[in-house]
Amino acid sequence: MHSQINFGYPWQIEYGHLILAAIAGAIFALAWFRKWWWPVLVLIGLVFAWALSAGLIVRFGVDLNGRATMPTAAFLSSGSGRVLDMGAGTGRSTLMVLEARPKTTVVALDLFGESYERHFGPPPSGESVLDQGRAALVRNLRAAGVEQRATIQPGDMRNMPLASASFDGIVSAYAIDHLGRHGIQDALREANRVLKPGGQFLLIVIAKDGWLKYTFGPLLLHAHMVAADFWADKLRDAGFEILEEGSQPATKYILARKTAPTA
């Protein structure tokens, strides 16, 4: 079943560094054989070493097309509840929740708009981005055997067509950091609105750290690679209490709890 799951990130994203490493390695071999000037050999060798190591980080550290693991055991530790995935994309974080918390149900919300198309490519001829997004999500849910516990809801996370205080938890992975600063504030207020009192919010974003600077690719599409305390401050402003913070390669996560309704 695992082999049928496809999160849809194009090969250039996951293997671009390794292709560059192969090219640099071939040039280095030619330069060595022809005894080029040693500073040129050193420069080509450094490019090869950077491209190879960055490729390994993206492939095995970030692993965009691999199954995501829950970054904290504290998120919905009871294993049950109704969860919203804000900016679900092709379902990577949706599957993460459904598989790690087997008694949950998930509403997968995405706008299926310009940002989706920029990440996953244009839809086939005759289809809309919405059709493309729904189909990709349904395929992955079915391949994982969890489609009965998930529903798909088109919508903008800045103004969600969802009832207030209707979710026990929210997860949002690599989605809110696409928005402008006003959009971030709106999305976090909306997250607060739809959560039940005491509900948990697991926010996963691209981190501004050395891993990110070392690589290239879609990670750089996330406009808000900001200072370390930015997200915690924004969550507090939106009425959340910070419970836990942590990091993974190029990734930061914050687990928060709703303490106050939005204004």
CYANA upper distance limits for C-alpha pairs under 8 A (distance plus 0.5 A):
  1 MET  CA      5 ILE  CA      7.65
  1 MET  CA    143 ALA  CA      5.96
  1 MET  CA    144 ALA  CA      6.82
  2 HIS  CA    143 ALA  CA      7.47
  2 HIS  CA    144 ALA  CA      7.42
  4 GLN  CA    140 ASN  CA      7.90
  4 GLN  CA    143 ALA  CA      6.37
  5 ILE  CA    139 ARG  CA      7.81
  5 ILE  CA    140 ASN  CA      5.57
  5 ILE  CA    143 ALA  CA      6.43
  5 ILE  CA    144 ALA  CA      7.78
  6 ASN  CA     65 ASN  CA      7.37
  6 ASN  CA    136 ALA  CA      8.46
  6 ASN  CA    140 ASN  CA      7.17
  7 PHE  CA     64 LEU  CA      8.28
  7 PHE  CA     65 ASN  CA      5.95
  7 PHE  CA     66 GLY  CA      8.29
  7 PHE  CA     90 THR  CA      5.93
  7 PHE  CA     91 GLY  CA      7.54
  7 PHE  CA     92 ARG  CA      7.07
  7 PHE  CA    136 ALA  CA      8.22
  7 PHE  CA    140 ASN  CA      8.08
  8 GLY  CA     65 ASN  CA      7.61
  8 GLY  CA     90 THR  CA      7.50
  8 GLY  CA    120 PHE  CA      6.29
  9 TYR  CA     13 ILE  CA      7.21
  9 TYR  CA     14 GLU  CA      8.07
  9 TYR  CA     64 LEU  CA      7.57
  9 TYR  CA     65 ASN  CA      6.89
  9 TYR  CA    119 HIS  CA      7.25
  9 TYR  CA    120 PHE  CA      6.12
 10 PRO  CA     14 GLU  CA      7.69
 10 PRO  CA    120 PHE  CA      7.26
 10 PRO  CA    121 GLY  CA      8.43
 11 TRP  CA     15 TYR  CA      6.22
 11 TRP  CA     16 GLY  CA      7.73
 12 GLN  CA     16 GLY  CA      5.11
 13 ILE  CA    217 GLY  CA      6.21
 13 ILE  CA    218 PRO  CA      7.16
 14 GLU  CA     55 GLY  CA      8.07
 14 GLU  CA     58 VAL  CA      6.84
 14 GLU  CA     59 ARG  CA      6.29
 14 GLU  CA     63 ASP  CA      7.91
 14 GLU  CA     64 LEU  CA      7.66
 14 GLU  CA     65 ASN  CA      8.27
 15 TYR  CA     19 ILE  CA      6.82
 15 TYR  CA     55 GLY  CA      7.11
 15 TYR  CA     59 ARG  CA      7.67
 16 GLY  CA     20 LEU  CA      6.89
 16 GLY  CA     55 GLY  CA      7.79
 17 HIS  CA     21 ALA  CA      6.64
 17 HIS  CA     51 ALA  CA      5.58
 17 HIS  CA     52 LEU  CA      7.01
 17 HIS  CA     54 ALA  CA      6.90
 17 HIS  CA     55 GLY  CA      5.09
 18 LEU  CA     22 ALA  CA      6.69
 18 LEU  CA     51 ALA  CA      6.82
 18 LEU  CA     52 LEU  CA      6.20
 18 LEU  CA     55 GLY  CA      5.70
 18 LEU  CA     56 LEU  CA      8.38
 19 ILE  CA     23 ILE  CA      6.87
 20 LEU  CA     24 ALA  CA      6.60
 20 LEU  CA     48 PHE  CA      8.11
 20 LEU  CA     51 ALA  CA      6.67
 20 LEU  CA     52 LEU  CA      8.50
 21 ALA  CA     25 GLY  CA      6.36
 21 ALA  CA     47 VAL  CA      7.99
 21 ALA  CA     48 PHE  CA      5.43
 21 ALA  CA     49 ALA  CA      7.93
 21 ALA  CA     50 TRP  CA      8.42
 21 ALA  CA     51 ALA  CA      5.41
 21 ALA  CA     52 LEU  CA      5.73
 22 ALA  CA     26 ALA  CA      6.68
 22 ALA  CA     48 PHE  CA      8.18
 23 ILE  CA     27 ILE  CA      6.79
 24 ALA  CA     28 PHE  CA      6.53
 24 ALA  CA     44 ILE  CA      6.87
 24 ALA  CA     45 GLY  CA      8.01
 24 ALA  CA     47 VAL  CA      7.13
 24 ALA  CA     48 PHE  CA      5.64
 25 GLY  CA     29 ALA  CA      6.70
 25 GLY  CA     44 ILE  CA      8.44
 25 GLY  CA     45 GLY  CA      8.04
 25 GLY  CA     48 PHE  CA      6.33
 26 ALA  CA     30 LEU  CA      6.81
 27 ILE  CA     31 ALA  CA      6.54
 27 ILE  CA     44 ILE  CA      7.98
 28 PHE  CA     32 TRP  CA      6.52
 28 PHE  CA     41 LEU  CA      6.99
 28 PHE  CA     44 ILE  CA      6.45
 28 PHE  CA     45 GLY  CA      6.98
 29 ALA  CA     33 PHE  CA      6.64
 30 LEU  CA     34 ARG  CA      6.66
 31 ALA  CA     35 LYS  CA      6.34
 31 ALA  CA     36 TRP  CA      5.72
 31 ALA  CA     41 LEU  CA      7.11
 32 TRP  CA     36 TRP  CA      6.92
 32 TRP  CA     41 LEU  CA      7.60
 36 TRP  CA     40 VAL  CA      7.34
 36 TRP  CA     41 LEU  CA      7.23
 37 TRP  CA     41 LEU  CA      7.14
 38 TRP  CA     42 VAL  CA      6.70
 39 PRO  CA     43 LEU  CA      6.72
 40 VAL  CA     44 ILE  CA      6.70
 41 LEU  CA     45 GLY  CA      6.48
 42 VAL  CA     46 LEU  CA      6.65
 43 LEU  CA     47 VAL  CA      6.90
 44 ILE  CA     48 PHE  CA      6.73
 45 GLY  CA     49 ALA  CA      6.64
 46 LEU  CA     50 TRP  CA      6.55
 47 VAL  CA     51 ALA  CA      6.54
 48 PHE  CA     52 LEU  CA      6.54
 49 ALA  CA     53 SER  CA      6.60
 50 TRP  CA     54 ALA  CA      6.41
 51 ALA  CA     55 GLY  CA      6.42
 52 LEU  CA     56 LEU  CA      6.84
 53 SER  CA     57 ILE  CA      6.84
 54 ALA  CA     58 VAL  CA      6.77
 54 ALA  CA    214 TYR  CA      6.91
 54 ALA  CA    215 THR  CA      6.03
 55 GLY  CA     59 ARG  CA      6.45
 55 GLY  CA    215 THR  CA      8.30
 56 LEU  CA     60 PHE  CA      6.18
 56 LEU  CA     61 GLY  CA      7.63
 57 ILE  CA     61 GLY  CA      5.13
 57 ILE  CA     62 VAL  CA      7.03
 57 ILE  CA    211 TRP  CA      8.43
 57 ILE  CA    249 PRO  CA      8.14
 58 VAL  CA     62 VAL  CA      5.45
 58 VAL  CA     63 ASP  CA      6.39
 58 VAL  CA     64 LEU  CA      8.25
 58 VAL  CA    215 THR  CA      7.98
 59 ARG  CA     63 ASP  CA      5.23
 59 ARG  CA     64 LEU  CA      7.99
 61 GLY  CA    249 PRO  CA      6.38
 62 VAL  CA    249 PRO  CA      6.84
 62 VAL  CA    250 ALA  CA      7.66
 67 ARG  CA     92 ARG  CA      7.10
 67 ARG  CA     95 LEU  CA      8.36
 67 ARG  CA     96 MET  CA      7.60
 68 ALA  CA     92 ARG  CA      6.84
 68 ALA  CA     93 SER  CA      7.08
 68 ALA  CA     95 LEU  CA      8.37
 68 ALA  CA     96 MET  CA      6.05
 69 THR  CA     96 MET  CA      6.48
 69 THR  CA    100 ALA  CA      8.31
 70 MET  CA     96 MET  CA      6.78
 70 MET  CA     97 VAL  CA      7.71
 70 MET  CA    100 ALA  CA      7.26
 71 PRO  CA    253 TYR  CA      7.90
 73 ALA  CA     77 SER  CA      6.75
 75 PHE  CA    200 GLN  CA      7.41
 75 PHE  CA    202 LEU  CA      7.48
 75 PHE  CA    255 LEU  CA      7.61
 76 LEU  CA     80 SER  CA      7.25
 76 LEU  CA     81 GLY  CA      7.95
 76 LEU  CA    101 ARG  CA      8.12
 76 LEU  CA    169 GLY  CA      7.58
 76 LEU  CA    200 GLN  CA      7.78
 79 GLY  CA    100 ALA  CA      8.33
 79 GLY  CA    101 ARG  CA      5.05
 79 GLY  CA    102 PRO  CA      6.84
 79 GLY  CA    103 LYS  CA      6.16
 79 GLY  CA    104 THR  CA      7.06
 80 SER  CA    101 ARG  CA      6.90
 80 SER  CA    102 PRO  CA      7.59
 80 SER  CA    103 LYS  CA      4.93
 80 SER  CA    104 THR  CA      4.92
 80 SER  CA    105 THR  CA      8.34
 81 GLY  CA    103 LYS  CA      7.46
 81 GLY  CA    104 THR  CA      5.31
 81 GLY  CA    105 THR  CA      7.07
 81 GLY  CA    167 PHE  CA      8.08
 81 GLY  CA    168 ASP  CA      6.02
 81 GLY  CA    169 GLY  CA      7.67
 82 ARG  CA    104 THR  CA      6.24
 82 ARG  CA    105 THR  CA      5.55
 82 ARG  CA    106 VAL  CA      6.50
 82 ARG  CA    107 VAL  CA      8.36
 82 ARG  CA    166 SER  CA      8.41
 82 ARG  CA    167 PHE  CA      5.74
 82 ARG  CA    168 ASP  CA      5.79
 82 ARG  CA    169 GLY  CA      7.01
 83 VAL  CA    104 THR  CA      7.38
 83 VAL  CA    105 THR  CA      6.56
 83 VAL  CA    106 VAL  CA      5.18
 83 VAL  CA    107 VAL  CA      6.82
 83 VAL  CA    167 PHE  CA      6.17
 83 VAL  CA    168 ASP  CA      6.46
 83 VAL  CA    169 GLY  CA      5.20
 83 VAL  CA    170 ILE  CA      5.81
 83 VAL  CA    171 VAL  CA      7.82
 84 LEU  CA    106 VAL  CA      6.06
 84 LEU  CA    107 VAL  CA      5.36
 84 LEU  CA    108 ALA  CA      6.70
 84 LEU  CA    109 LEU  CA      7.70
 84 LEU  CA    167 PHE  CA      7.18
 84 LEU  CA    169 GLY  CA      6.96
 84 LEU  CA    170 ILE  CA      5.17
 84 LEU  CA    171 VAL  CA      6.79
 85 ASP  CA     93 SER  CA      7.62
 85 ASP  CA     94 THR  CA      6.65
 85 ASP  CA    106 VAL  CA      7.29
 85 ASP  CA    107 VAL  CA      6.61
 85 ASP  CA    108 ALA  CA      5.39
 85 ASP  CA    109 LEU  CA      6.41
 85 ASP  CA    170 ILE  CA      6.40
 85 ASP  CA    171 VAL  CA      5.47
 85 ASP  CA    172 SER  CA      6.13
 86 MET  CA    108 ALA  CA      7.28
 86 MET  CA    109 LEU  CA      5.83
 86 MET  CA    110 ASP  CA      7.10
 86 MET  CA    157 MET  CA      6.75
 86 MET  CA    170 ILE  CA      7.67
 86 MET  CA    171 VAL  CA      6.86
 86 MET  CA    172 SER  CA      5.37
 86 MET  CA    173 ALA  CA      8.20
 86 MET  CA    175 ALA  CA      7.81
 87 GLY  CA    108 ALA  CA      7.94
 87 GLY  CA    109 LEU  CA      6.13
 87 GLY  CA    110 ASP  CA      5.06
 87 GLY  CA    111 LEU  CA      7.76
 87 GLY  CA    157 MET  CA      7.54
 87 GLY  CA    172 SER  CA      6.81
 87 GLY  CA    173 ALA  CA      7.79
 87 GLY  CA    174 TYR  CA      8.47
 87 GLY  CA    175 ALA  CA      5.80
 87 GLY  CA    176 ILE  CA      7.95
 88 ALA  CA     92 ARG  CA      7.75
 88 ALA  CA     93 SER  CA      7.10
 88 ALA  CA     94 THR  CA      6.97
 88 ALA  CA    108 ALA  CA      5.87
 88 ALA  CA    109 LEU  CA      6.12
 88 ALA  CA    110 ASP  CA      6.00
 88 ALA  CA    172 SER  CA      7.92
 88 ALA  CA    173 ALA  CA      8.20
 88 ALA  CA    175 ALA  CA      8.40
 89 GLY  CA    110 ASP  CA      6.72
 89 GLY  CA    112 PHE  CA      8.01
 89 GLY  CA    116 TYR  CA      7.22
 89 GLY  CA    133 GLY  CA      7.60
 89 GLY  CA    137 LEU  CA      8.09
 90 THR  CA    133 GLY  CA      7.11
 90 THR  CA    136 ALA  CA      6.24
 90 THR  CA    137 LEU  CA      5.48
 90 THR  CA    140 ASN  CA      8.06
 91 GLY  CA     95 LEU  CA      6.51
 91 GLY  CA    108 ALA  CA      7.98
 91 GLY  CA    137 LEU  CA      6.02
 91 GLY  CA    140 ASN  CA      7.41
 91 GLY  CA    141 LEU  CA      8.04
 92 ARG  CA     96 MET  CA      6.80
 93 SER  CA     97 VAL  CA      6.84
 93 SER  CA    171 VAL  CA      7.92
 93 SER  CA    172 SER  CA      8.03
 93 SER  CA    173 ALA  CA      6.93
 94 THR  CA     98 LEU  CA      6.80
 94 THR  CA    106 VAL  CA      7.33
 94 THR  CA    108 ALA  CA      7.10
 95 LEU  CA     99 GLU  CA      6.33
 95 LEU  CA    141 LEU  CA      7.61
 95 LEU  CA    144 ALA  CA      8.10
 95 LEU  CA    146 VAL  CA      8.34
 96 MET  CA    100 ALA  CA      6.47
 97 VAL  CA    101 ARG  CA      6.13
 97 VAL  CA    102 PRO  CA      8.48
 97 VAL  CA    104 THR  CA      8.16
 97 VAL  CA    106 VAL  CA      8.30
 98 LEU  CA    102 PRO  CA      6.13
 98 LEU  CA    103 LYS  CA      8.21
 98 LEU  CA    104 THR  CA      6.73
 98 LEU  CA    105 THR  CA      7.40
 98 LEU  CA    106 VAL  CA      7.64
 98 LEU  CA    146 VAL  CA      7.50
 98 LEU  CA    149 ARG  CA      8.13
104 THR  CA    149 ARG  CA      7.82
105 THR  CA    149 ARG  CA      5.31
105 THR  CA    150 ALA  CA      6.22
106 VAL  CA    149 ARG  CA      6.95
106 VAL  CA    150 ALA  CA      5.28
106 VAL  CA    151 THR  CA      7.04
107 VAL  CA    150 ALA  CA      6.24
107 VAL  CA    151 THR  CA      5.45
107 VAL  CA    152 ILE  CA      6.34
107 VAL  CA    153 GLN  CA      7.08
108 ALA  CA    150 ALA  CA      7.53
108 ALA  CA    151 THR  CA      6.60
108 ALA  CA    152 ILE  CA      5.32
108 ALA  CA    153 GLN  CA      6.38
109 LEU  CA    152 ILE  CA      6.59
109 LEU  CA    153 GLN  CA      5.20
109 LEU  CA    154 PRO  CA      6.02
109 LEU  CA    155 GLY  CA      6.55
109 LEU  CA    156 ASP  CA      8.33
109 LEU  CA    157 MET  CA      8.10
110 ASP  CA    153 GLN  CA      7.30
110 ASP  CA    154 PRO  CA      5.73
110 ASP  CA    155 GLY  CA      6.02
110 ASP  CA    156 ASP  CA      7.04
110 ASP  CA    157 MET  CA      7.85
111 LEU  CA    116 TYR  CA      8.37
111 LEU  CA    130 LEU  CA      8.41
111 LEU  CA    154 PRO  CA      5.92
111 LEU  CA    155 GLY  CA      5.19
111 LEU  CA    156 ASP  CA      5.52
111 LEU  CA    157 MET  CA      8.05
112 PHE  CA    116 TYR  CA      5.96
112 PHE  CA    117 GLU  CA      8.01
112 PHE  CA    129 VAL  CA      6.31
112 PHE  CA    130 LEU  CA      5.66
112 PHE  CA    133 GLY  CA      6.57
112 PHE  CA    154 PRO  CA      7.50
112 PHE  CA    155 GLY  CA      8.49
113 GLY  CA    117 GLU  CA      6.89
113 GLY  CA    129 VAL  CA      6.87
113 GLY  CA    130 LEU  CA      7.82
114 GLU  CA    118 ARG  CA      6.65
115 SER  CA    119 HIS  CA      6.89
116 TYR  CA    120 PHE  CA      6.59
116 TYR  CA    121 GLY  CA      8.21
116 TYR  CA    129 VAL  CA      8.27
116 TYR  CA    133 GLY  CA      8.48
117 GLU  CA    121 GLY  CA      5.31
117 GLU  CA    122 PRO  CA      5.81
117 GLU  CA    123 PRO  CA      8.06
117 GLU  CA    129 VAL  CA      7.32
118 ARG  CA    122 PRO  CA      8.11
119 HIS  CA    218 PRO  CA      7.78
122 PRO  CA    129 VAL  CA      7.60
123 PRO  CA    127 GLU  CA      6.37
123 PRO  CA    128 SER  CA      6.71
123 PRO  CA    129 VAL  CA      6.11
123 PRO  CA    132 GLN  CA      6.16
124 PRO  CA    132 GLN  CA      8.16
127 GLU  CA    131 ASP  CA      6.44
127 GLU  CA    132 GLN  CA      7.16
128 SER  CA    132 GLN  CA      6.78
129 VAL  CA    133 GLY  CA      6.49
130 LEU  CA    134 ARG  CA      6.59
130 LEU  CA    154 PRO  CA      8.26
131 ASP  CA    135 ALA  CA      6.61
132 GLN  CA    136 ALA  CA      6.72
133 GLY  CA    137 LEU  CA      6.72
134 ARG  CA    138 VAL  CA      6.59
134 ARG  CA    152 ILE  CA      7.70
135 ALA  CA    139 ARG  CA      6.62
136 ALA  CA    140 ASN  CA      6.86
137 LEU  CA    141 LEU  CA      6.61
138 VAL  CA    142 ARG  CA      6.53
138 VAL  CA    147 GLU  CA      7.56
139 ARG  CA    143 ALA  CA      6.54
140 ASN  CA    144 ALA  CA      6.68
141 LEU  CA    145 GLY  CA      6.65
141 LEU  CA    146 VAL  CA      5.88
141 LEU  CA    147 GLU  CA      5.23
141 LEU  CA    150 ALA  CA      8.29
142 ARG  CA    146 VAL  CA      6.65
142 ARG  CA    147 GLU  CA      5.70
146 VAL  CA    150 ALA  CA      7.50
147 GLU  CA    151 THR  CA      8.24
155 GLY  CA    159 ASN  CA      8.08
155 GLY  CA    160 MET  CA      6.33
155 GLY  CA    161 PRO  CA      7.04
156 ASP  CA    160 MET  CA      6.06
157 MET  CA    187 ALA  CA      5.93
157 MET  CA    190 GLU  CA      7.64
158 ARG  CA    183 GLY  CA      6.84
158 ARG  CA    184 ILE  CA      8.28
158 ARG  CA    186 ASP  CA      5.59
158 ARG  CA    187 ALA  CA      4.78
158 ARG  CA    188 LEU  CA      8.43
158 ARG  CA    190 GLU  CA      6.85
159 ASN  CA    186 ASP  CA      8.06
159 ASN  CA    187 ALA  CA      7.81
159 ASN  CA    190 GLU  CA      7.14
160 MET  CA    190 GLU  CA      7.44
162 LEU  CA    166 SER  CA      8.29
162 LEU  CA    194 VAL  CA      7.39
163 ALA  CA    194 VAL  CA      6.67
164 SER  CA    193 ARG  CA      5.85
164 SER  CA    194 VAL  CA      4.67
164 SER  CA    195 LEU  CA      7.34
164 SER  CA    196 LYS  CA      8.24
165 ALA  CA    193 ARG  CA      6.70
165 ALA  CA    194 VAL  CA      4.95
165 ALA  CA    195 LEU  CA      5.05
165 ALA  CA    196 LYS  CA      4.57
165 ALA  CA    197 PRO  CA      7.58
166 SER  CA    194 VAL  CA      6.05
166 SER  CA    195 LEU  CA      6.39
166 SER  CA    196 LYS  CA      6.44
167 PHE  CA    194 VAL  CA      6.67
167 PHE  CA    195 LEU  CA      5.33
167 PHE  CA    196 LYS  CA      6.21
167 PHE  CA    199 GLY  CA      7.72
168 ASP  CA    195 LEU  CA      6.61
168 ASP  CA    196 LYS  CA      6.31
168 ASP  CA    199 GLY  CA      5.42
168 ASP  CA    200 GLN  CA      7.19
169 GLY  CA    195 LEU  CA      7.11
169 GLY  CA    199 GLY  CA      5.88
169 GLY  CA    200 GLN  CA      5.22
169 GLY  CA    201 PHE  CA      6.21
169 GLY  CA    202 LEU  CA      8.30
170 ILE  CA    191 ALA  CA      7.84
170 ILE  CA    195 LEU  CA      7.96
170 ILE  CA    200 GLN  CA      6.86
170 ILE  CA    201 PHE  CA      5.20
170 ILE  CA    202 LEU  CA      6.62
171 VAL  CA    201 PHE  CA      6.39
171 VAL  CA    202 LEU  CA      5.21
171 VAL  CA    203 LEU  CA      6.44
171 VAL  CA    204 ILE  CA      8.22
172 SER  CA    176 ILE  CA      7.55
172 SER  CA    202 LEU  CA      6.98
172 SER  CA    203 LEU  CA      5.63
172 SER  CA    204 ILE  CA      6.53
173 ALA  CA    203 LEU  CA      6.71
173 ALA  CA    204 ILE  CA      4.97
173 ALA  CA    205 VAL  CA      6.49
174 TYR  CA    178 HIS  CA      8.10
174 TYR  CA    204 ILE  CA      6.47
174 TYR  CA    205 VAL  CA      5.25
174 TYR  CA    206 ILE  CA      6.78
174 TYR  CA    222 HIS  CA      8.20
175 ALA  CA    179 LEU  CA      8.32
175 ALA  CA    205 VAL  CA      7.85
176 ILE  CA    184 ILE  CA      6.66
176 ILE  CA    187 ALA  CA      7.71
176 ILE  CA    205 VAL  CA      8.04
177 ASP  CA    184 ILE  CA      7.76
177 ASP  CA    205 VAL  CA      6.81
177 ASP  CA    206 ILE  CA      7.86
177 ASP  CA    222 HIS  CA      6.09
177 ASP  CA    223 ALA  CA      6.88
177 ASP  CA    224 HIS  CA      5.88
177 ASP  CA    225 MET  CA      8.27
178 HIS  CA    221 LEU  CA      7.78
178 HIS  CA    222 HIS  CA      5.47
178 HIS  CA    223 ALA  CA      6.23
178 HIS  CA    224 HIS  CA      7.46
179 LEU  CA    183 GLY  CA      5.68
179 LEU  CA    184 ILE  CA      6.15
179 LEU  CA    223 ALA  CA      7.91
179 LEU  CA    224 HIS  CA      8.38
180 GLY  CA    184 ILE  CA      6.62
180 GLY  CA    223 ALA  CA      8.22
180 GLY  CA    224 HIS  CA      8.39
181 ARG  CA    185 GLN  CA      6.91
182 HIS  CA    186 ASP  CA      6.75
183 GLY  CA    187 ALA  CA      6.55
184 ILE  CA    188 LEU  CA      6.65
185 GLN  CA    189 ARG  CA      6.67
185 GLN  CA    234 LYS  CA      7.60
185 GLN  CA    238 ALA  CA      7.78
186 ASP  CA    190 GLU  CA      6.65
187 ALA  CA    191 ALA  CA      6.65
188 LEU  CA    192 ASN  CA      6.77
188 LEU  CA    234 LYS  CA      8.30
188 LEU  CA    235 LEU  CA      7.30
188 LEU  CA    238 ALA  CA      6.50
189 ARG  CA    193 ARG  CA      6.67
189 ARG  CA    238 ALA  CA      5.86
189 ARG  CA    239 GLY  CA      8.35
189 ARG  CA    262 THR  CA      6.34
190 GLU  CA    194 VAL  CA      6.81
190 GLU  CA    262 THR  CA      8.45
191 ALA  CA    195 LEU  CA      6.78
191 ALA  CA    201 PHE  CA      8.35
192 ASN  CA    238 ALA  CA      7.38
192 ASN  CA    239 GLY  CA      7.38
192 ASN  CA    240 PHE  CA      8.06
192 ASN  CA    258 LYS  CA      6.82
192 ASN  CA    260 ALA  CA      8.44
192 ASN  CA    261 PRO  CA      6.96
192 ASN  CA    262 THR  CA      6.74
193 ARG  CA    261 PRO  CA      6.93
193 ARG  CA    262 THR  CA      6.61
195 LEU  CA    199 GLY  CA      6.02
195 LEU  CA    200 GLN  CA      8.14
195 LEU  CA    258 LYS  CA      7.64
196 LYS  CA    258 LYS  CA      8.10
197 PRO  CA    258 LYS  CA      6.39
197 PRO  CA    259 THR  CA      7.18
197 PRO  CA    260 ALA  CA      8.08
197 PRO  CA    261 PRO  CA      8.47
198 GLY  CA    257 ARG  CA      6.19
198 GLY  CA    258 LYS  CA      5.46
198 GLY  CA    259 THR  CA      6.64
199 GLY  CA    257 ARG  CA      6.10
199 GLY  CA    258 LYS  CA      5.99
200 GLN  CA    255 LEU  CA      7.47
200 GLN  CA    256 ALA  CA      6.16
200 GLN  CA    257 ARG  CA      4.94
200 GLN  CA    258 LYS  CA      6.90
201 PHE  CA    255 LEU  CA      6.27
201 PHE  CA    256 ALA  CA      5.59
201 PHE  CA    257 ARG  CA      6.51
201 PHE  CA    258 LYS  CA      8.12
202 LEU  CA    253 TYR  CA      7.52
202 LEU  CA    254 ILE  CA      6.39
202 LEU  CA    255 LEU  CA      5.07
202 LEU  CA    256 ALA  CA      6.93
203 LEU  CA    253 TYR  CA      6.05
203 LEU  CA    254 ILE  CA      5.77
203 LEU  CA    255 LEU  CA      6.91
203 LEU  CA    256 ALA  CA      8.49
204 ILE  CA    251 THR  CA      7.43
204 ILE  CA    252 LYS  CA      6.30
204 ILE  CA    253 TYR  CA      4.87
204 ILE  CA    254 ILE  CA      7.13
205 VAL  CA    251 THR  CA      6.29
205 VAL  CA    252 LYS  CA      5.96
205 VAL  CA    253 TYR  CA      6.89
206 ILE  CA    219 LEU  CA      7.39
206 ILE  CA    222 HIS  CA      7.50
206 ILE  CA    225 MET  CA      6.97
206 ILE  CA    250 ALA  CA      6.25
206 ILE  CA    251 THR  CA      5.16
206 ILE  CA    252 LYS  CA      6.66
207 ALA  CA    212 LEU  CA      7.64
207 ALA  CA    225 MET  CA      6.42
207 ALA  CA    226 VAL  CA      7.90
207 ALA  CA    228 ALA  CA      8.33
207 ALA  CA    247 SER  CA      8.46
207 ALA  CA    250 ALA  CA      5.58
207 ALA  CA    251 THR  CA      5.20
207 ALA  CA    252 LYS  CA      5.70
208 LYS  CA    212 LEU  CA      6.96
208 LYS  CA    213 LYS  CA      8.30
208 LYS  CA    225 MET  CA      5.29
208 LYS  CA    226 VAL  CA      6.31
208 LYS  CA    227 ALA  CA      7.30
208 LYS  CA    228 ALA  CA      7.87
208 LYS  CA    250 ALA  CA      7.63
209 ASP  CA    213 LYS  CA      7.15
209 ASP  CA    250 ALA  CA      6.92
210 GLY  CA    214 TYR  CA      6.63
210 GLY  CA    250 ALA  CA      8.19
211 TRP  CA    215 THR  CA      7.18
211 TRP  CA    249 PRO  CA      6.47
211 TRP  CA    250 ALA  CA      5.68
212 LEU  CA    216 PHE  CA      7.83
212 LEU  CA    219 LEU  CA      7.84
212 LEU  CA    249 PRO  CA      8.40
212 LEU  CA    250 ALA  CA      5.63
216 PHE  CA    220 LEU  CA      7.14
217 GLY  CA    221 LEU  CA      8.22
218 PRO  CA    222 HIS  CA      8.01
226 VAL  CA    230 PHE  CA      6.87
229 ASP  CA    233 ASP  CA      6.63
230 PHE  CA    234 LYS  CA      6.77
231 TRP  CA    235 LEU  CA      6.62
232 ALA  CA    236 ARG  CA      6.76
232 ALA  CA    242 ILE  CA      7.40
232 ALA  CA    254 ILE  CA      7.85
233 ASP  CA    237 ASP  CA      6.68
234 LYS  CA    238 ALA  CA      6.82
235 LEU  CA    239 GLY  CA      7.05
235 LEU  CA    240 PHE  CA      5.86
235 LEU  CA    241 GLU  CA      7.97
235 LEU  CA    242 ILE  CA      8.21
235 LEU  CA    256 ALA  CA      8.12
236 ARG  CA    240 PHE  CA      5.26
236 ARG  CA    241 GLU  CA      6.55
236 ARG  CA    242 ILE  CA      7.88
238 ALA  CA    262 THR  CA      6.94
239 GLY  CA    258 LYS  CA      6.69
239 GLY  CA    259 THR  CA      6.32
239 GLY  CA    260 ALA  CA      5.33
239 GLY  CA    261 PRO  CA      6.89
239 GLY  CA    262 THR  CA      6.90
240 PHE  CA    256 ALA  CA      6.40
240 PHE  CA    257 ARG  CA      5.79
240 PHE  CA    258 LYS  CA      5.10
240 PHE  CA    259 THR  CA      5.91
240 PHE  CA    260 ALA  CA      7.35
241 GLU  CA    256 ALA  CA      5.85
241 GLU  CA    257 ARG  CA      5.63
241 GLU  CA    258 LYS  CA      6.88
241 GLU  CA    259 THR  CA      6.70
242 ILE  CA    254 ILE  CA      7.65
242 ILE  CA    255 LEU  CA      6.74
242 ILE  CA    256 ALA  CA      4.89
242 ILE  CA    257 ARG  CA      7.05
243 LEU  CA    254 ILE  CA      8.08
243 LEU  CA    255 LEU  CA      5.98
243 LEU  CA    256 ALA  CA      5.65
243 LEU  CA    257 ARG  CA      7.39
244 GLU  CA    254 ILE  CA      6.28
244 GLU  CA    255 LEU  CA      5.55
244 GLU  CA    256 ALA  CA      7.49
245 GLU  CA    252 LYS  CA      8.05
245 GLU  CA    253 TYR  CA      6.28
245 GLU  CA    254 ILE  CA      5.00
245 GLU  CA    255 LEU  CA      6.84
246 GLY  CA    252 LYS  CA      6.45
246 GLY  CA    253 TYR  CA      5.92
246 GLY  CA    254 ILE  CA      7.12
247 SER  CA    251 THR  CA      6.09
247 SER  CA    252 LYS  CA      4.86
247 SER  CA    253 TYR  CA      6.48
248 GLN  CA    252 LYS  CA      6.81
